[in-house]
Amino acid sequence: MASAKRAKSKLVKEQPDDISRDNVDTHIAAFLAEGGKIQEIPLGVSGQVATSGPRHITLGKRHSG
């Protein structure tokens, strides 16, 4: 019996035109031209706001007995 070989297809990832570096630079330039400002966030700073204390997860029911 002959073994069947599967051909492996190579996926080629192409960058869409709207994500190209030139397009991003154009969008940034337009943003700045309209009066937009870019704010640099220091390393280690998070945008997540803690609204409550720590949450404990209970994975199973405890049977009292």
PDBQT receptor file of N, H, CA, C and O in Angstrom, charges set to zero:
ATOM      1  N   MET A   1       0.820  -1.172   0.000  1.00  0.00    +0.000 N 
ATOM      2  CA  MET A   1       0.000   0.000   0.000  1.00  0.00    +0.000 C 
ATOM      3  C   MET A   1       0.873   1.247   0.000  1.00  0.00    +0.000 C 
ATOM      4  O   MET A   1       1.855   1.334   0.736  1.00  0.00    +0.000 OA
ATOM      5  N   ALA A   2       0.511   2.182  -0.811  1.00  0.00    +0.000 N 
ATOM      6  H   ALA A   2      -0.287   2.111  -1.409  1.00  0.00    +0.000 HD
ATOM      7  CA  ALA A   2       1.263   3.421  -0.879  1.00  0.00    +0.000 C 
ATOM      8  C   ALA A   2       0.730   4.398   0.160  1.00  0.00    +0.000 C 
ATOM      9  O   ALA A   2      -0.479   4.523   0.358  1.00  0.00    +0.000 OA
ATOM     10  N   SER A   3       1.651   5.081   0.813  1.00  0.00    +0.000 N 
ATOM     11  H   SER A   3       2.633   4.979   0.652  1.00  0.00    +0.000 HD
ATOM     12  CA  SER A   3       1.208   6.056   1.815  1.00  0.00    +0.000 C 
ATOM     13  C   SER A   3       0.904   7.390   1.143  1.00  0.00    +0.000 C 
ATOM     14  O   SER A   3       1.621   7.837   0.248  1.00  0.00    +0.000 OA
ATOM     15  N   ALA A   4      -0.135   7.985   1.581  1.00  0.00    +0.000 N 
ATOM     16  H   ALA A   4      -0.718   7.622   2.308  1.00  0.00    +0.000 HD
ATOM     17  CA  ALA A   4      -0.532   9.275   1.010  1.00  0.00    +0.000 C 
ATOM     18  C   ALA A   4       0.241  10.383   1.710  1.00  0.00    +0.000 C 
ATOM     19  O   ALA A   4       0.303  10.434   2.938  1.00  0.00    +0.000 OA
ATOM     20  N   LYS A   5       0.813  11.245   0.933  1.00  0.00    +0.000 N 
ATOM     21  H   LYS A   5       0.763  11.203  -0.065  1.00  0.00    +0.000 HD
ATOM     22  CA  LYS A   5       1.530  12.388   1.485  1.00  0.00    +0.000 C 
ATOM     23  C   LYS A   5       0.677  13.629   1.305  1.00  0.00    +0.000 C 
ATOM     24  O   LYS A   5       0.126  13.888   0.235  1.00  0.00    +0.000 OA
ATOM     25  N   ARG A   6       0.588  14.367   2.362  1.00  0.00    +0.000 N 
ATOM     26  H   ARG A   6       1.035  14.157   3.231  1.00  0.00    +0.000 HD
ATOM     27  CA  ARG A   6      -0.176  15.605   2.284  1.00  0.00    +0.000 C 
ATOM     28  C   ARG A   6       0.776  16.747   1.964  1.00  0.00    +0.000 C 
ATOM     29  O   ARG A   6       1.837  16.881   2.574  1.00  0.00    +0.000 OA
ATOM     30  N   ALA A   7       0.389  17.545   1.022  1.00  0.00    +0.000 N 
ATOM     31  H   ALA A   7      -0.472  17.436   0.526  1.00  0.00    +0.000 HD
ATOM     32  CA  ALA A   7       1.198  18.704   0.671  1.00  0.00    +0.000 C 
ATOM     33  C   ALA A   7       0.943  19.804   1.694  1.00  0.00    +0.000 C 
ATOM     34  O   ALA A   7      -0.204  20.167   1.956  1.00  0.00    +0.000 OA
ATOM     35  N   LYS A   8       2.003  20.323   2.261  1.00  0.00    +0.000 N 
ATOM     36  H   LYS A   8       2.935  20.028   2.049  1.00  0.00    +0.000 HD
ATOM     37  CA  LYS A   8       1.872  21.406   3.226  1.00  0.00    +0.000 C 
ATOM     38  C   LYS A   8       1.842  22.724   2.467  1.00  0.00    +0.000 C 
ATOM     39  O   LYS A   8       2.769  23.053   1.727  1.00  0.00    +0.000 OA
ATOM     40  N   SER A   9       0.790  23.452   2.658  1.00  0.00    +0.000 N 
ATOM     41  H   SER A   9       0.037  23.185   3.259  1.00  0.00    +0.000 HD
ATOM     42  CA  SER A   9       0.705  24.745   1.990  1.00  0.00    +0.000 C 
ATOM     43  C   SER A   9       1.392  25.791   2.852  1.00  0.00    +0.000 C 
ATOM     44  O   SER A   9       1.244  25.800   4.074  1.00  0.00    +0.000 OA
ATOM     45  N   LYS A  10       2.119  26.642   2.228  1.00  0.00    +0.000 N 
ATOM     46  H   LYS A  10       2.239  26.635   1.235  1.00  0.00    +0.000 HD
ATOM     47  CA  LYS A  10       2.796  27.720   2.940  1.00  0.00    +0.000 C 
ATOM     48  C   LYS A  10       1.904  28.952   2.899  1.00  0.00    +0.000 C 
ATOM     49  O   LYS A  10       1.526  29.443   1.836  1.00  0.00    +0.000 OA
ATOM     50  N   LEU A  11       1.588  29.424   4.075  1.00  0.00    +0.000 N 
ATOM     51  H   LEU A  11       1.895  29.025   4.939  1.00  0.00    +0.000 HD
ATOM     52  CA  LEU A  11       0.767  30.613   4.157  1.00  0.00    +0.000 C 
ATOM     53  C   LEU A  11       1.665  31.842   4.050  1.00  0.00    +0.000 C 
ATOM     54  O   LEU A  11       2.645  31.982   4.781  1.00  0.00    +0.000 OA
ATOM     55  N   VAL A  12       1.316  32.703   3.146  1.00  0.00    +0.000 N 
ATOM     56  H   VAL A  12       0.520  32.589   2.551  1.00  0.00    +0.000 HD
ATOM     57  CA  VAL A  12       2.075  33.931   2.967  1.00  0.00    +0.000 C 
ATOM     58  C   VAL A  12       1.275  35.050   3.591  1.00  0.00    +0.000 C 
ATOM     59  O   VAL A  12       0.150  35.332   3.179  1.00  0.00    +0.000 OA
ATOM     60  N   LYS A  13       1.867  35.689   4.594  1.00  0.00    +0.000 N 
ATOM     61  H   LYS A  13       2.781  35.460   4.928  1.00  0.00    +0.000 HD
ATOM     62  CA  LYS A  13       1.185  36.794   5.249  1.00  0.00    +0.000 C 
ATOM     63  C   LYS A  13       1.566  38.086   4.539  1.00  0.00    +0.000 C 
ATOM     64  O   LYS A  13       2.734  38.471   4.486  1.00  0.00    +0.000 OA
ATOM     65  N   GLU A  14       0.569  38.728   4.009  1.00  0.00    +0.000 N 
ATOM     66  H   GLU A  14      -0.380  38.415   4.052  1.00  0.00    +0.000 HD
ATOM     67  CA  GLU A  14       0.803  40.002   3.351  1.00  0.00    +0.000 C 
ATOM     68  C   GLU A  14       0.221  41.100   4.222  1.00  0.00    +0.000 C 
ATOM     69  O   GLU A  14      -0.842  40.941   4.822  1.00  0.00    +0.000 OA
ATOM     70  N   GLN A  15       0.929  42.208   4.280  1.00  0.00    +0.000 N 
ATOM     71  H   GLN A  15       1.793  42.337   3.793  1.00  0.00    +0.000 HD
ATOM     72  CA  GLN A  15       0.421  43.329   5.047  1.00  0.00    +0.000 C 
ATOM     73  C   GLN A  15      -0.653  44.031   4.233  1.00  0.00    +0.000 C 
ATOM     74  O   GLN A  15      -0.428  44.366   3.070  1.00  0.00    +0.000 OA
ATOM     75  N   PRO A  16      -1.816  44.257   4.828  1.00  0.00    +0.000 N 
ATOM     76  CA  PRO A  16      -2.823  45.039   4.132  1.00  0.00    +0.000 C 
ATOM     77  C   PRO A  16      -2.315  46.462   3.932  1.00  0.00    +0.000 C 
ATOM     78  O   PRO A  16      -1.502  46.955   4.713  1.00  0.00    +0.000 OA
ATOM     79  N   ASP A  17      -2.793  47.105   2.896  1.00  0.00    +0.000 N 
ATOM     80  H   ASP A  17      -3.454  46.704   2.262  1.00  0.00    +0.000 HD
ATOM     81  CA  ASP A  17      -2.328  48.464   2.588  1.00  0.00    +0.000 C 
ATOM     82  C   ASP A  17      -2.622  49.446   3.712  1.00  0.00    +0.000 C 
ATOM     83  O   ASP A  17      -1.865  50.395   3.915  1.00  0.00    +0.000 OA
ATOM     84  N   ASP A  18      -3.710  49.233   4.445  1.00  0.00    +0.000 N 
ATOM     85  H   ASP A  18      -4.325  48.462   4.280  1.00  0.00    +0.000 HD
ATOM     86  CA  ASP A  18      -4.073  50.191   5.482  1.00  0.00    +0.000 C 
ATOM     87  C   ASP A  18      -3.220  50.065   6.741  1.00  0.00    +0.000 C 
ATOM     88  O   ASP A  18      -3.375  50.869   7.661  1.00  0.00    +0.000 OA
ATOM     89  N   ILE A  19      -2.323  49.078   6.809  1.00  0.00    +0.000 N 
ATOM     90  H   ILE A  19      -2.197  48.425   6.062  1.00  0.00    +0.000 HD
ATOM     91  CA  ILE A  19      -1.471  48.914   7.985  1.00  0.00    +0.000 C 
ATOM     92  C   ILE A  19      -0.005  49.220   7.646  1.00  0.00    +0.000 C 
ATOM     93  O   ILE A  19       0.866  49.065   8.501  1.00  0.00    +0.000 OA
ATOM     94  N   SER A  20       0.269  49.640   6.443  1.00  0.00    +0.000 N 
ATOM     95  H   SER A  20      -0.439  49.766   5.748  1.00  0.00    +0.000 HD
ATOM     96  CA  SER A  20       1.655  49.887   6.047  1.00  0.00    +0.000 C 
ATOM     97  C   SER A  20       2.237  51.068   6.828  1.00  0.00    +0.000 C 
ATOM     98  O   SER A  20       1.509  51.944   7.294  1.00  0.00    +0.000 OA
ATOM     99  N   ARG A  21       3.542  51.067   6.957  1.00  0.00    +0.000 N 
ATOM    100  H   ARG A  21       4.134  50.355   6.579  1.00  0.00    +0.000 HD
ATOM    101  CA  ARG A  21       4.234  52.118   7.711  1.00  0.00    +0.000 C 
ATOM    102  C   ARG A  21       3.972  53.501   7.114  1.00  0.00    +0.000 C 
ATOM    103  O   ARG A  21       3.779  54.467   7.853  1.00  0.00    +0.000 OA
ATOM    104  N   ASP A  22       3.965  53.603   5.782  1.00  0.00    +0.000 N 
ATOM    105  H   ASP A  22       4.122  52.819   5.182  1.00  0.00    +0.000 HD
ATOM    106  CA  ASP A  22       3.717  54.896   5.149  1.00  0.00    +0.000 C 
ATOM    107  C   ASP A  22       2.320  55.408   5.478  1.00  0.00    +0.000 C 
ATOM    108  O   ASP A  22       2.123  56.600   5.709  1.00  0.00    +0.000 OA
ATOM    109  N   ASN A  23       1.368  54.508   5.496  1.00  0.00    +0.000 N 
ATOM    110  H   ASN A  23       1.529  53.539   5.308  1.00  0.00    +0.000 HD
ATOM    111  CA  ASN A  23       0.002  54.910   5.796  1.00  0.00    +0.000 C 
ATOM    112  C   ASN A  23      -0.116  55.359   7.245  1.00  0.00    +0.000 C 
ATOM    113  O   ASN A  23      -0.821  56.327   7.528  1.00  0.00    +0.000 OA
ATOM    114  N   VAL A  24       0.548  54.685   8.160  1.00  0.00    +0.000 N 
ATOM    115  H   VAL A  24       1.121  53.898   7.930  1.00  0.00    +0.000 HD
ATOM    116  CA  VAL A  24       0.526  55.081   9.568  1.00  0.00    +0.000 C 
ATOM    117  C   VAL A  24       1.161  56.462   9.724  1.00  0.00    +0.000 C 
ATOM    118  O   VAL A  24       0.636  57.318  10.435  1.00  0.00    +0.000 OA
ATOM    119  N   ASP A  25       2.284  56.669   9.059  1.00  0.00    +0.000 N 
ATOM    120  H   ASP A  25       2.711  55.973   8.481  1.00  0.00    +0.000 HD
ATOM    121  CA  ASP A  25       2.947  57.978   9.122  1.00  0.00    +0.000 C 
ATOM    122  C   ASP A  25       2.043  59.082   8.593  1.00  0.00    +0.000 C 
ATOM    123  O   ASP A  25       2.027  60.189   9.132  1.00  0.00    +0.000 OA
ATOM    124  N   THR A  26       1.292  58.785   7.541  1.00  0.00    +0.000 N 
ATOM    125  H   THR A  26       1.305  57.887   7.103  1.00  0.00    +0.000 HD
ATOM    126  CA  THR A  26       0.365  59.763   6.971  1.00  0.00    +0.000 C 
ATOM    127  C   THR A  26      -0.745  60.095   7.967  1.00  0.00    +0.000 C 
ATOM    128  O   THR A  26      -1.113  61.258   8.132  1.00  0.00    +0.000 OA
ATOM    129  N   HIS A  27      -1.276  59.064   8.628  1.00  0.00    +0.000 N 
ATOM    130  H   HIS A  27      -0.977  58.119   8.494  1.00  0.00    +0.000 HD
ATOM    131  CA  HIS A  27      -2.330  59.288   9.620  1.00  0.00    +0.000 C 
ATOM    132  C   HIS A  27      -1.810  60.097  10.808  1.00  0.00    +0.000 C 
ATOM    133  O   HIS A  27      -2.515  60.964  11.323  1.00  0.00    +0.000 OA
ATOM    134  N   ILE A  28      -0.592  59.820  11.243  1.00  0.00    +0.000 N 
ATOM    135  H   ILE A  28      -0.019  59.115  10.825  1.00  0.00    +0.000 HD
ATOM    136  CA  ILE A  28      -0.013  60.572  12.356  1.00  0.00    +0.000 C 
ATOM    137  C   ILE A  28       0.180  62.029  11.976  1.00  0.00    +0.000 C 
ATOM    138  O   ILE A  28      -0.136  62.926  12.758  1.00  0.00    +0.000 OA
ATOM    139  N   ALA A  29       0.696  62.268  10.779  1.00  0.00    +0.000 N 
ATOM    140  H   ALA A  29       0.953  61.540  10.143  1.00  0.00    +0.000 HD
ATOM    141  CA  ALA A  29       0.909  63.639  10.314  1.00  0.00    +0.000 C 
ATOM    142  C   ALA A  29      -0.416  64.399  10.237  1.00  0.00    +0.000 C 
ATOM    143  O   ALA A  29      -0.477  65.568  10.618  1.00  0.00    +0.000 OA
ATOM    144  N   ALA A  30      -1.472  63.752   9.749  1.00  0.00    +0.000 N 
ATOM    145  H   ALA A  30      -1.422  62.803   9.439  1.00  0.00    +0.000 HD
ATOM    146  CA  ALA A  30      -2.786  64.396   9.667  1.00  0.00    +0.000 C 
ATOM    147  C   ALA A  30      -3.332  64.688  11.064  1.00  0.00    +0.000 C 
ATOM    148  O   ALA A  30      -3.919  65.745  11.297  1.00  0.00    +0.000 OA
ATOM    149  N   PHE A  31      -3.138  63.754  11.987  1.00  0.00    +0.000 N 
ATOM    150  H   PHE A  31      -2.661  62.896  11.798  1.00  0.00    +0.000 HD
ATOM    151  CA  PHE A  31      -3.592  63.934  13.361  1.00  0.00    +0.000 C 
ATOM    152  C   PHE A  31      -2.903  65.141  14.003  1.00  0.00    +0.000 C 
ATOM    153  O   PHE A  31      -3.552  65.961  14.652  1.00  0.00    +0.000 OA
ATOM    154  N   LEU A  32      -1.594  65.242  13.819  1.00  0.00    +0.000 N 
ATOM    155  H   LEU A  32      -1.067  64.576  13.292  1.00  0.00    +0.000 HD
ATOM    156  CA  LEU A  32      -0.844  66.354  14.397  1.00  0.00    +0.000 C 
ATOM    157  C   LEU A  32      -1.208  67.677  13.722  1.00  0.00    +0.000 C 
ATOM    158  O   LEU A  32      -1.269  68.714  14.383  1.00  0.00    +0.000 OA
ATOM    159  N   ALA A  33      -1.447  67.646  12.415  1.00  0.00    +0.000 N 
ATOM    160  H   ALA A  33      -1.397  66.803  11.878  1.00  0.00    +0.000 HD
ATOM    161  CA  ALA A  33      -1.810  68.853  11.677  1.00  0.00    +0.000 C 
ATOM    162  C   ALA A  33      -3.160  69.407  12.139  1.00  0.00    +0.000 C 
ATOM    163  O   ALA A  33      -3.387  70.615  12.075  1.00  0.00    +0.000 OA
ATOM    164  N   GLU A  34      -4.046  68.540  12.601  1.00  0.00    +0.000 N 
ATOM    165  H   GLU A  34      -3.861  67.559  12.654  1.00  0.00    +0.000 HD
ATOM    166  CA  GLU A  34      -5.354  68.970  13.080  1.00  0.00    +0.000 C 
ATOM    167  C   GLU A  34      -5.310  69.413  14.540  1.00  0.00    +0.000 C 
ATOM    168  O   GLU A  34      -6.351  69.704  15.129  1.00  0.00    +0.000 OA
ATOM    169  N   GLY A  35      -4.118  69.467  15.127  1.00  0.00    +0.000 N 
ATOM    170  H   GLY A  35      -3.272  69.231  14.648  1.00  0.00    +0.000 HD
ATOM    171  CA  GLY A  35      -3.978  69.933  16.498  1.00  0.00    +0.000 C 
ATOM    172  C   GLY A  35      -3.923  68.820  17.526  1.00  0.00    +0.000 C 
ATOM    173  O   GLY A  35      -3.946  69.085  18.728  1.00  0.00    +0.000 OA
ATOM    174  N   GLY A  36      -3.852  67.584  17.074  1.00  0.00    +0.000 N 
ATOM    175  H   GLY A  36      -3.834  67.368  16.098  1.00  0.00    +0.000 HD
ATOM    176  CA  GLY A  36      -3.768  66.463  18.005  1.00  0.00    +0.000 C 
ATOM    177  C   GLY A  36      -2.422  66.447  18.709  1.00  0.00    +0.000 C 
ATOM    178  O   GLY A  36      -1.427  66.946  18.185  1.00  0.00    +0.000 OA
ATOM    179  N   LYS A  37      -2.404  65.879  19.876  1.00  0.00    +0.000 N 
ATOM    180  H   LYS A  37      -3.213  65.473  20.302  1.00  0.00    +0.000 HD
ATOM    181  CA  LYS A  37      -1.164  65.779  20.646  1.00  0.00    +0.000 C 
ATOM    182  C   LYS A  37      -0.901  64.322  20.980  1.00  0.00    +0.000 C 
ATOM    183  O   LYS A  37      -1.832  63.554  21.223  1.00  0.00    +0.000 OA
ATOM    184  N   ILE A  38       0.358  63.949  20.990  1.00  0.00    +0.000 N 
ATOM    185  H   ILE A  38       1.114  64.573  20.792  1.00  0.00    +0.000 HD
ATOM    186  CA  ILE A  38       0.762  62.596  21.343  1.00  0.00    +0.000 C 
ATOM    187  C   ILE A  38       1.324  62.640  22.749  1.00  0.00    +0.000 C 
ATOM    188  O   ILE A  38       2.243  63.406  23.040  1.00  0.00    +0.000 OA
ATOM    189  N   GLN A  39       0.763  61.808  23.622  1.00  0.00    +0.000 N 
ATOM    190  H   GLN A  39       0.017  61.185  23.385  1.00  0.00    +0.000 HD
ATOM    191  CA  GLN A  39       1.202  61.764  25.009  1.00  0.00    +0.000 C 
ATOM    192  C   GLN A  39       2.051  60.510  25.208  1.00  0.00    +0.000 C 
ATOM    193  O   GLN A  39       1.618  59.404  24.882  1.00  0.00    +0.000 OA
ATOM    194  N   GLU A  40       3.252  60.683  25.742  1.00  0.00    +0.000 N 
ATOM    195  H   GLU A  40       3.604  61.581  26.007  1.00  0.00    +0.000 HD
ATOM    196  CA  GLU A  40       4.121  59.549  26.020  1.00  0.00    +0.000 C 
ATOM    197  C   GLU A  40       3.824  59.039  27.424  1.00  0.00    +0.000 C 
ATOM    198  O   GLU A  40       3.857  59.796  28.394  1.00  0.00    +0.000 OA
ATOM    199  N   ILE A  41       3.537  57.761  27.517  1.00  0.00    +0.000 N 
ATOM    200  H   ILE A  41       3.509  57.146  26.730  1.00  0.00    +0.000 HD
ATOM    201  CA  ILE A  41       3.224  57.136  28.797  1.00  0.00    +0.000 C 
ATOM    202  C   ILE A  41       4.499  56.468  29.324  1.00  0.00    +0.000 C 
ATOM    203  O   ILE A  41       5.123  55.692  28.600  1.00  0.00    +0.000 OA
ATOM    204  N   PRO A  42       4.894  56.751  30.559  1.00  0.00    +0.000 N 
ATOM    205  CA  PRO A  42       6.104  56.143  31.118  1.00  0.00    +0.000 C 
ATOM    206  C   PRO A  42       5.964  54.620  31.237  1.00  0.00    +0.000 C 
ATOM    207  O   PRO A  42       4.860  54.097  31.385  1.00  0.00    +0.000 OA
ATOM    208  N   LEU A  43       7.079  53.935  31.170  1.00  0.00    +0.000 N 
ATOM    209  H   LEU A  43       7.976  54.360  31.049  1.00  0.00    +0.000 HD
ATOM    210  CA  LEU A  43       7.070  52.486  31.325  1.00  0.00    +0.000 C 
ATOM    211  C   LEU A  43       6.536  52.108  32.699  1.00  0.00    +0.000 C 
ATOM    212  O   LEU A  43       6.832  52.780  33.687  1.00  0.00    +0.000 OA
ATOM    213  N   GLY A  44       5.763  51.055  32.768  1.00  0.00    +0.000 N 
ATOM    214  H   GLY A  44       5.522  50.509  31.966  1.00  0.00    +0.000 HD
ATOM    215  CA  GLY A  44       5.240  50.572  34.031  1.00  0.00    +0.000 C 
ATOM    216  C   GLY A  44       3.902  51.165  34.426  1.00  0.00    +0.000 C 
ATOM    217  O   GLY A  44       3.305  50.732  35.412  1.00  0.00    +0.000 OA
ATOM    218  N   VAL A  45       3.415  52.150  33.678  1.00  0.00    +0.000 N 
ATOM    219  H   VAL A  45       3.900  52.502  32.877  1.00  0.00    +0.000 HD
ATOM    220  CA  VAL A  45       2.139  52.767  33.997  1.00  0.00    +0.000 C 
ATOM    221  C   VAL A  45       1.047  52.001  33.266  1.00  0.00    +0.000 C 
ATOM    222  O   VAL A  45       1.182  51.683  32.084  1.00  0.00    +0.000 OA
ATOM    223  N   SER A  46      -0.031  51.708  33.976  1.00  0.00    +0.000 N 
ATOM    224  H   SER A  46      -0.140  51.965  34.936  1.00  0.00    +0.000 HD
ATOM    225  CA  SER A  46      -1.140  50.962  33.391  1.00  0.00    +0.000 C 
ATOM    226  C   SER A  46      -2.356  51.855  33.272  1.00  0.00    +0.000 C 
ATOM    227  O   SER A  46      -2.579  52.733  34.106  1.00  0.00    +0.000 OA
ATOM    228  N   GLY A  47      -3.133  51.632  32.244  1.00  0.00    +0.000 N 
ATOM    229  H   GLY A  47      -2.953  50.919  31.567  1.00  0.00    +0.000 HD
ATOM    230  CA  GLY A  47      -4.374  52.370  32.071  1.00  0.00    +0.000 C 
ATOM    231  C   GLY A  47      -5.530  51.711  32.791  1.00  0.00    +0.000 C 
ATOM    232  O   GLY A  47      -6.640  52.243  32.798  1.00  0.00    +0.000 OA
ATOM    233  N   GLN A  48      -5.289  50.563  33.396  1.00  0.00    +0.000 N 
ATOM    234  H   GLN A  48      -4.387  50.131  33.391  1.00  0.00    +0.000 HD
ATOM    235  CA  GLN A  48      -6.347  49.841  34.087  1.00  0.00    +0.000 C 
ATOM    236  C   GLN A  48      -6.576  50.464  35.458  1.00  0.00    +0.000 C 
ATOM    237  O   GLN A  48      -5.638  50.676  36.227  1.00  0.00    +0.000 OA
ATOM    238  N   VAL A  49      -7.824  50.750  35.745  1.00  0.00    +0.000 N 
ATOM    239  H   VAL A  49      -8.586  50.579  35.121  1.00  0.00    +0.000 HD
ATOM    240  CA  VAL A  49      -8.191  51.354  37.015  1.00  0.00    +0.000 C 
ATOM    241  C   VAL A  49      -8.815  50.279  37.888  1.00  0.00    +0.000 C 
ATOM    242  O   VAL A  49      -9.784  49.633  37.490  1.00  0.00    +0.000 OA
ATOM    243  N   ALA A  50      -8.263  50.089  39.071  1.00  0.00    +0.000 N 
ATOM    244  H   ALA A  50      -7.476  50.614  39.395  1.00  0.00    +0.000 HD
ATOM    245  CA  ALA A  50      -8.810  49.104  39.998  1.00  0.00    +0.000 C 
ATOM    246  C   ALA A  50     -10.048  49.697  40.653  1.00  0.00    +0.000 C 
ATOM    247  O   ALA A  50      -9.961  50.696  41.368  1.00  0.00    +0.000 OA
ATOM    248  N   THR A  51     -11.208  49.079  40.407  1.00  0.00    +0.000 N 
ATOM    249  H   THR A  51     -11.279  48.268  39.827  1.00  0.00    +0.000 HD
ATOM    250  CA  THR A  51     -12.458  49.609  40.961  1.00  0.00    +0.000 C 
ATOM    251  C   THR A  51     -12.889  48.856  42.209  1.00  0.00    +0.000 C 
ATOM    252  O   THR A  51     -13.790  49.297  42.922  1.00  0.00    +0.000 OA
ATOM    253  N   SER A  52     -12.259  47.735  42.474  1.00  0.00    +0.000 N 
ATOM    254  H   SER A  52     -11.527  47.377  41.894  1.00  0.00    +0.000 HD
ATOM    255  CA  SER A  52     -12.626  46.971  43.664  1.00  0.00    +0.000 C 
ATOM    256  C   SER A  52     -11.380  46.259  44.188  1.00  0.00    +0.000 C 
ATOM    257  O   SER A  52     -10.319  46.276  43.565  1.00  0.00    +0.000 OA
ATOM    258  N   GLY A  53     -11.543  45.646  45.334  1.00  0.00    +0.000 N 
ATOM    259  H   GLY A  53     -12.405  45.632  45.840  1.00  0.00    +0.000 HD
ATOM    260  CA  GLY A  53     -10.445  44.902  45.936  1.00  0.00    +0.000 C 
ATOM    261  C   GLY A  53     -10.215  43.593  45.206  1.00  0.00    +0.000 C 
ATOM    262  O   GLY A  53     -10.830  43.341  44.171  1.00  0.00    +0.000 OA
ATOM    263  N   PRO A  54      -9.341  42.767  45.733  1.00  0.00    +0.000 N 
ATOM    264  CA  PRO A  54      -9.048  41.488  45.087  1.00  0.00    +0.000 C 
ATOM    265  C   PRO A  54     -10.264  40.571  45.111  1.00  0.00    +0.000 C 
ATOM    266  O   PRO A  54     -11.063  40.589  46.047  1.00  0.00    +0.000 OA
ATOM    267  N   ARG A  55     -10.381  39.777  44.067  1.00  0.00    +0.000 N 
ATOM    268  H   ARG A  55      -9.732  39.763  43.306  1.00  0.00    +0.000 HD
ATOM    269  CA  ARG A  55     -11.492  38.838  43.975  1.00  0.00    +0.000 C 
ATOM    270  C   ARG A  55     -10.956  37.435  44.157  1.00  0.00    +0.000 C 
ATOM    271  O   ARG A  55      -9.955  37.056  43.547  1.00  0.00    +0.000 OA
ATOM    272  N   HIS A  56     -11.622  36.670  44.992  1.00  0.00    +0.000 N 
ATOM    273  H   HIS A  56     -12.435  36.977  45.487  1.00  0.00    +0.000 HD
ATOM    274  CA  HIS A  56     -11.219  35.295  45.231  1.00  0.00    +0.000 C 
ATOM    275  C   HIS A  56     -12.164  34.380  44.476  1.00  0.00    +0.000 C 
ATOM    276  O   HIS A  56     -13.379  34.577  44.501  1.00  0.00    +0.000 OA
ATOM    277  N   ILE A  57     -11.623  33.404  43.821  1.00  0.00    +0.000 N 
ATOM    278  H   ILE A  57     -10.636  33.244  43.800  1.00  0.00    +0.000 HD
ATOM    279  CA  ILE A  57     -12.418  32.489  43.028  1.00  0.00    +0.000 C 
ATOM    280  C   ILE A  57     -12.613  31.197  43.804  1.00  0.00    +0.000 C 
ATOM    281  O   ILE A  57     -11.653  30.608  44.301  1.00  0.00    +0.000 OA
ATOM    282  N   THR A  58     -13.860  30.762  43.904  1.00  0.00    +0.000 N 
ATOM    283  H   THR A  58     -14.640  31.240  43.501  1.00  0.00    +0.000 HD
ATOM    284  CA  THR A  58     -14.177  29.497  44.544  1.00  0.00    +0.000 C 
ATOM    285  C   THR A  58     -14.423  28.480  43.432  1.00  0.00    +0.000 C 
ATOM    286  O   THR A  58     -15.351  28.638  42.639  1.00  0.00    +0.000 OA
ATOM    287  N   LEU A  59     -13.602  27.447  43.372  1.00  0.00    +0.000 N 
ATOM    288  H   LEU A  59     -12.848  27.319  44.017  1.00  0.00    +0.000 HD
ATOM    289  CA  LEU A  59     -13.705  26.476  42.296  1.00  0.00    +0.000 C 
ATOM    290  C   LEU A  59     -14.674  25.354  42.587  1.00  0.00    +0.000 C 
ATOM    291  O   LEU A  59     -15.154  24.710  41.654  1.00  0.00    +0.000 OA
ATOM    292  N   GLY A  60     -14.973  25.101  43.807  1.00  0.00    +0.000 N 
ATOM    293  H   GLY A  60     -14.583  25.624  44.566  1.00  0.00    +0.000 HD
ATOM    294  CA  GLY A  60     -15.895  24.027  44.135  1.00  0.00    +0.000 C 
ATOM    295  C   GLY A  60     -16.730  24.390  45.339  1.00  0.00    +0.000 C 
ATOM    296  O   GLY A  60     -16.402  25.315  46.082  1.00  0.00    +0.000 OA
ATOM    297  N   LYS A  61     -17.810  23.659  45.529  1.00  0.00    +0.000 N 
ATOM    298  H   LYS A  61     -18.077  22.907  44.925  1.00  0.00    +0.000 HD
ATOM    299  CA  LYS A  61     -18.659  23.916  46.689  1.00  0.00    +0.000 C 
ATOM    300  C   LYS A  61     -18.092  23.166  47.887  1.00  0.00    +0.000 C 
ATOM    301  O   LYS A  61     -17.685  22.009  47.782  1.00  0.00    +0.000 OA
ATOM    302  N   ARG A  62     -18.075  23.838  49.007  1.00  0.00    +0.000 N 
ATOM    303  H   ARG A  62     -18.406  24.777  49.092  1.00  0.00    +0.000 HD
ATOM    304  CA  ARG A  62     -17.654  23.191  50.243  1.00  0.00    +0.000 C 
ATOM    305  C   ARG A  62     -18.875  22.597  50.921  1.00  0.00    +0.000 C 
ATOM    306  O   ARG A  62     -19.896  23.261  51.095  1.00  0.00    +0.000 OA
ATOM    307  N   HIS A  63     -18.754  21.380  51.286  1.00  0.00    +0.000 N 
ATOM    308  H   HIS A  63     -17.924  20.840  51.145  1.00  0.00    +0.000 HD
ATOM    309  CA  HIS A  63     -19.854  20.717  51.985  1.00  0.00    +0.000 C 
ATOM    310  C   HIS A  63     -19.645  20.872  53.480  1.00  0.00    +0.000 C 
ATOM    311  O   HIS A  63     -18.621  20.449  54.016  1.00  0.00    +0.000 OA
ATOM    312  N   SER A  64     -20.602  21.469  54.145  1.00  0.00    +0.000 N 
ATOM    313  H   SER A  64     -21.434  21.813  53.710  1.00  0.00    +0.000 HD
ATOM    314  CA  SER A  64     -20.476  21.601  55.597  1.00  0.00    +0.000 C 
ATOM    315  C   SER A  64     -21.009  20.326  56.254  1.00  0.00    +0.000 C 
ATOM    316  O   SER A  64     -22.022  19.773  55.825  1.00  0.00    +0.000 OA
ATOM    317  N   GLY A  65     -20.342  19.884  57.258  1.00  0.00    +0.000 N 
ATOM    318  H   GLY A  65     -19.519  20.333  57.606  1.00  0.00    +0.000 HD
ATOM    319  CA  GLY A  65     -20.839  18.638  57.820  1.00  0.00    +0.000 C 
ATOM    320  C   GLY A  65     -20.358  18.319  59.131  1.00  0.00    +0.000 C 
ATOM    321  O   GLY A  65     -20.724  17.284  59.688  1.00  0.00    +0.000 OA
TER     322      GLY A  65
